């Protein structure tokens, strides 16, 4: 399934976060090149934008205060909605899909 082409800027809503996954490994430790179908989804991602932290009624539900743009985070492998921004793949994920911040 191909991700839809999106605008240049997206502001996530609620407790969602826009991230870009790190590049996946191109070859094995033994030097063999991996086809796209054999590559694992990387779990490290960079935070690009934070959600509004508000619910539909405008009440503050934000627990995103521990996150910042440019943070390197560890995210669950198979989560989020894939979107293309300026031709690059990104993910919009729930704040709860972030497992930790990479130091």
Backbone torsions as a table, in degrees:
resi	resn	phi	psi	omega
1	UNK	NA	130.3	-179.3
2	UNK	-90.2	137.4	178.9
3	UNK	-71.1	142.8	178.7
4	UNK	-67.3	149.9	176.8
5	UNK	-79.3	131.0	-175.6
6	UNK	-118.9	173.7	177.7
7	UNK	-66.4	175.7	-177.4
8	UNK	-75.3	-23.2	-177.3
9	UNK	-134.0	133.4	177.5
10	UNK	-129.7	132.1	172.6
11	UNK	-108.3	113.7	178.7
12	UNK	-63.4	152.4	178.5
13	UNK	-103.4	156.9	175.6
14	UNK	59.1	-131.5	-177.2
15	UNK	-100.4	36.5	179.5
16	UNK	-100.9	158.2	-177.4
17	UNK	-135.0	137.0	174.8
18	UNK	-94.4	123.4	-179.0
19	UNK	-131.3	161.3	172.2
20	UNK	-123.6	121.4	179.9
21	UNK	-65.9	148.5	174.1
22	UNK	-67.5	161.3	179.6
23	UNK	-65.5	142.5	178.7
24	UNK	-85.3	160.7	-179.3
25	UNK	-63.8	133.8	-179.8
26	UNK	-87.6	-26.6	-179.9
27	UNK	-143.8	163.2	-178.6
28	UNK	-77.9	171.1	177.3
29	UNK	-61.1	-27.7	179.0
30	UNK	-83.1	-4.1	176.5
31	UNK	99.0	3.8	179.2
32	UNK	-81.6	135.3	177.9
33	UNK	-77.4	138.4	-177.7
34	UNK	-98.5	132.3	172.4
35	UNK	-72.3	159.3	-178.1
36	UNK	-54.5	-35.1	-177.7
37	UNK	-70.1	-19.3	-178.3
38	UNK	-98.1	-8.8	-177.9
39	UNK	-76.1	139.7	174.0
40	UNK	-83.4	147.3	176.4
41	UNK	-69.2	126.5	178.6
42	UNK	-65.9	147.4	-179.4
43	UNK	-96.4	-12.3	178.5
44	UNK	-89.4	137.4	-178.2
45	UNK	-145.5	155.6	177.8
46	UNK	-103.1	132.5	178.1
47	UNK	-75.5	124.4	179.2
48	UNK	-104.5	-32.7	179.7
49	UNK	-156.8	146.5	179.0
50	UNK	-106.6	150.4	178.2
51	UNK	-67.9	173.9	-177.3
52	UNK	-72.8	-23.8	-178.9
53	UNK	75.3	13.1	-179.5
54	UNK	-116.1	146.7	173.4
55	UNK	-86.2	-175.0	-176.8
56	UNK	-62.0	-22.9	-179.2
57	UNK	-97.0	4.7	178.7
58	UNK	85.7	4.7	178.8
59	UNK	-76.4	141.3	-178.9
60	UNK	-74.0	118.2	177.2
61	UNK	-123.5	18.6	-170.8
62	UNK	-75.2	122.6	169.9
63	UNK	-114.2	17.1	-174.5
64	UNK	-86.6	5.5	-174.7
65	UNK	-62.6	-20.9	179.2
66	UNK	-82.9	-7.2	179.9
67	UNK	-104.3	149.8	175.5
68	UNK	-136.5	154.1	172.6
69	UNK	-60.7	141.3	-177.7
70	UNK	81.8	-2.5	173.4
71	UNK	-61.4	146.0	170.0
72	UNK	-98.9	122.0	-175.1
73	UNK	-122.7	159.4	173.4
74	UNK	-100.9	121.9	-177.7
75	UNK	-118.5	154.7	176.5
76	UNK	-60.8	151.6	-172.2
77	UNK	-66.6	-47.8	-170.4
78	UNK	-116.8	67.0	-176.9
79	UNK	-131.6	168.4	170.3
80	UNK	84.2	175.4	176.7
81	UNK	-113.9	123.1	-179.7
82	UNK	-76.5	135.2	175.3
83	UNK	-136.1	151.0	175.1
84	UNK	-104.5	129.1	175.9
85	UNK	-125.6	119.8	-177.2
86	UNK	52.3	38.9	176.4
87	UNK	81.0	0.0	-179.6
88	UNK	-109.3	145.8	-179.3
89	UNK	-79.0	134.0	177.0
90	UNK	-136.5	170.0	177.4
91	UNK	-130.0	140.9	166.5
92	UNK	-106.7	118.5	-176.2
93	UNK	-124.0	160.8	173.0
94	UNK	-76.3	148.6	179.3
95	UNK	-56.1	-32.3	-179.3
96	UNK	-71.8	-12.4	178.0
97	UNK	-84.1	-4.3	175.8
98	UNK	-87.6	120.6	-174.5
99	UNK	-87.8	-26.4	-178.7
100	UNK	177.9	168.0	178.0
101	UNK	-102.1	130.7	-179.3
102	UNK	-84.0	124.3	-178.2
103	UNK	-80.8	NA	NA
